[in-house]
Amino acid sequence: MPQKKSKYEAEIDALPSNKIFININKMEKGDYELNIIHQNKLITKTTFKKK
């Protein structure tokens, strides 16, 4: 007998405009590089690995 698919729905408050959230759980495994740029100038460059 096929299982019934559940549908989940939720509302969240508006995210603050001065914060950025990265959901690592949705990313594939591997090495990543994060570049933060302001007015076409590199501010911060960091690397991380998803295992």
N, C-alpha and C positions, 0 to 999 in steps of 0.2 A: 504494500500500500504506500503510495507516494506521501512524503511529508508535506505538510502545509507550510508554505513560506511565511515567515513573520515579517511584518513591516513595522519599523520603529521610527518614531518621529519625536523631535524635541525642539524647543525654542531656547536660544541662549541670549543673554544680554549682549548688547553691542560691544565689540572689542575696542579697547582703547586705541586711539589713532596713532599713538607714539610707541606701540609695541608690535613686534612681529613674532608670530608663533609658527614653528615648523613642526609638523607632525611626523616624527621619525618612523612611527609604526607603519605608515603608508608608503615609505620609501623601500626600494629594493636593496638587497645586500650589496655592499661595495664601498669604494672610497668616494668621498664628496669634497668639493671645495666651495666655500661660501665667500663671496666677494661682496662687501658693502661699499656702495658707490654713492657719492653726493656731488652733484654738478659735474659729472663726468670725471671725477677724481676718486681714485681708490682710497678708502678710509681704512678698512680692515680686511685682511685676507686670512681665512682660517680653514683648516682641513679637519675632517672627521671621518670615521669609518663606521658603517653599519654592519654589525656581525650577524 
